[in-house]
Amino acid sequence: MKLSHACLIVLVPAALLMGGCGSSENQTVTVTSTVTNSDTSTSHPASSSQCQGKDLRDSAFGRWMKLGEIPVNGGGAASFEVVENCYDPAQPLSYAIVQLAGEQSGQAVILLQHGDFVNDPAPVVVEKINGVTRSDDSHITVDFDGQEVNYSVEQGKVQASGQPKAKATLDLTGKDYRGPHHS
């Protein structure tokens, strides 16, 4: 992470600062302010919006947040970290991006519809998610490592314009899940 510092030095006659408090001398006061900007470029995906998501533990995905791992279709589970949280229970379609570790390492987009996770279409694990663009409350486009997929809510159901090439798919229902740390 790079840090850059900019210093701003302001010279103001003391008579202005003190409102002429009985002194006729011109004194100079130096005010120094330091502004710190941090470069937030990391390997995490870029997003077209800087969203401040609500607490994912309050969504249906909260079960997996508490356990710290997500079931993978075909058996096993992967530990994960949330790298971008754009969950909003008031929106018909919101999302979070997770980074998976271990044998199924990669990234996945967890879609949420008014707080319920979307398991159809199943979340896919890809090497990298380059970004997510929101068109409106019911439409997002995900760039799965160069392959764009549009997701939209139509007649109350989430639809996808295609399916990216996946390393694995996640099973948010947990039908084959055997408990924490059983791979």
SELUMSE-403410 format. One record per residue: residue in three letters; x negated, y negated, z negated of N, C-alpha, C in turn. Coordinates in steps of 0.05 Angstrom, whole numbers, plus 5000, padded with zeros to 4 digits. Layout:
// residues N
alaXYZXYZXYZ ...
***
This chain:
// residues 183
met498350235000500050005000498249755000 lys498649585019497049335021498449115005 leu496848954992497948724979496648474991 ser498148274996497048025005497947804986 his496147624980496747414961496547144976 ala498446974970498346704981498546514957 cys496746324956496846124934497845864945 leu499545744929500745484937499945294915 ile498445084922497544884903499044624910 val500444524889501944284893500844064874 leu500143844886499143614870501443414867 val502143364843504343174838503342964818 pro503742714824502942514804504442554778 ala503042544756504242594730506442394724 ala506342154734508441964729511142064739 leu511142214762513542324772514642544754 leu512742714744513542934727514542844700 met513442624690514042534663516142314664 gly516942234686519042024688517941754678 gly515341704680514241454671514241414641 cys513841614625513941614596512241404583 gly512241164591510740954578507840934587 ser506941094604504241094613504140994642 ser502340814648502240704674499940834690 glu498441014677496241144691497341354710 asn496041374733496641594752494941824745 gln496242044735494842284729495742494749 thr494042684755494642894774494943154759 val497143294764497643554752497543764775 thr496143974771495944194791497744414782 val499544494800501344724796500544934815 thr499945174805499145394822501245614821 ser502145704844504045924845502846144863 thr503146394854502146614869504546774879 val504646824905506746984917505447244926 thr506647464919505547724926507547864945 asn506547944968508148094987506948374988 ser508548574987507448844989508348975016 asp506549105028507049245052508349515045 thr510849555053512249795045512150015066 ser510249985085510150195105509050445093 thr510650655096509850925086510651125108 ser510451375101511251585120514251625119 his515651485103518551515101519851395125 pro522351485131523651395155524451095154 ala524550975177525450695178528450685181 ser529650485171532450455174533050175184 ser535250155199535949895209537249725188 ser538049845165539149685144537749755118 gln537449555101536349605075538649635056 cys539649875054542049925038541249985009 gln542949904991542649964963544850164955 gly544150424957546150634953547050654924 lys549350754921550450814894549151074884 asp549651144860548351374847549351634860 leu547551774873548252024887549252244867 arg548452214842549352414822552352394817 asp553552174826556452134823557952244847 ser556552354867557752464891557852774888 ala559052904908559053194908556153304910 phe554353144922551553214924550153214897 gly551453094877550253074850549453344839 arg550853554846550153824836547253884844 trp546453824869543753884878541753684867 met542653444862540853244850540053344822 lys541953444807541353534779539553784779 leu539853954799538154194801535454144813 gly535253934830532753864842531954034866 glu533854194876533354354900535954394915 ile535754454941538054484959537854764972 pro540154904973540155164986539755135016 val538255335027537755345056539355575067 asn540655535089542155755102540355995107 gly541256235101539656465104538256555078 gly538756405057537556465031535356275023 gly534856264998532656094988533655814983 ala531855654974532455374968529855214970 ala530154954974527854774977528054544957 ser525854484943525854254926525854004944 phe526853784934527053544951526853294934 glu526453074949526352804938527952624957 val529552444946531152254962529252034970 val528951984996527251775006528751535015 glu531351565021533051335028535851395019 asn537051225003539751264993541551045003 cys543351125021545450945032548151045026 tyr548451175003551051294994552851074984 asp555251064994557350884985560051024986 pro561151094963563651244962566051094975 ala565750834979567950684991567850705021 gln565650795033565450815062566351095071 pro567651095095568351355106566051535113 leu563651405118561251555125558851415114 ser557451545096554951445085552951665086 tyr550451615078548351815080546151775061 ala544551975058541951965044539952135060 ile537452055060535352205073533752335051 val533252595054531652745034529152855047 gln527052875032524552995040524353265025 leu524253485040524153745029521253835026 ala520653995006517954095002517954395004 gly515554505006515254795006515554915034 glu516455165035516655315060518355165081 gln520455035072522354895090521754595090 ser519254515089518654235087519554085112 gly520353835108521453665130523353475118 gln524953355135526953155126529653235136 ala531753145121534453205128536152965121 val538352925135540352715129542652855116 ile543352765092545752865078547952665084 leu550052755098552352585104554452615082 leu555652385075557652385054560052235065 gln562352345059564952225068566552165042 his566651915035568051825010567151984986 gly564552044984563452184961563252484963 asp564552604983564352894988562152935009 phe560453145005558453195025559653325049 val558353285071559353395097557553645102 asn558853875104557354125110557954225138 asp559754085153560454155180560653895196 pro558653825212556253975219554254005196 ala552954235194551054285173548654095175 pro547654005152545153835153542854005163 val541253885181538954025193536353905182 val534354085180531754005171529953975197 val528753745200526953685222524353585210 glu522353575227519753475218519953195207 lys521253015222521352735213523852595223 ile525052435207527352265215526151985219 asn526351895244525251635251526951395241 gly529451445237531151225228534151285231 val535651115218538651135219539650855225 thr541550845244542750585251545750605246 arg546850415232549750415226551050215246 ser553050315261554650155279556850015264 asp558250165247560350065230560750265207 asp562850235191563250405167563650695174 ser564450755199565051035207563151155228 his560951005235559151095256556251045248 ile554651255251551751225248550351385270 thr547951295277546251445296543651515281 val542951765283540551865270538451935291 asp536051835288533851915306532252135293 phe532952385301531552625291529052665308 asp526852535300524252575312524452545343 gly525852335352526052275380528652365393 gln530352525380532852605390535152465375 glu536652295388538752145375541352305374 val542652305351545252435347547152225335 asn549452195347551452005336553452165319 tyr553952055295555952165277558151965274 ser560652055275562951875271565152025257 val566851875244569251985231571551945250 glu572652175259574952165277577152335266 gln579452215262581852355250581052495224 gly579452345208578752445181576552645180 lys575452725203573252925204570752815216 val568452885206565852795217565252955242 gln564752815264563952935289561152855296 ala559753035310556952975319556852995349 ser555252825361554952825391553053045401 gly551753185383549953395390548753515365 gln546853695369545453825347542453815353 pro540853695336537953685341536753955337 lys534353995349532854235344532054235315 ala532654445301532254445272530354665264 lys528754605243527054805230528854995212 ala530954875201532755025184535354855181 thr537354975169539754825162540254865132 leu541554665120542154675092544954765087 asp545454905065548054995058548954845032 leu550254625035551054465012553254594996 thr554654795007556654934992555455134972 gly552955214978551455394960552555674959 lys553755774981555056034981553056264975 asp550556234983548456444978546456354957 tyr546956144943545056034924545056204899 arg542556284890542256454866541256314842 gly540956054843540055904820537455764824 pro536655584806534155434810531755614812 his530055544831527355664835527455954843 his529656044856529756314867529556284897 ser527256314908526856294937527156554951 
***
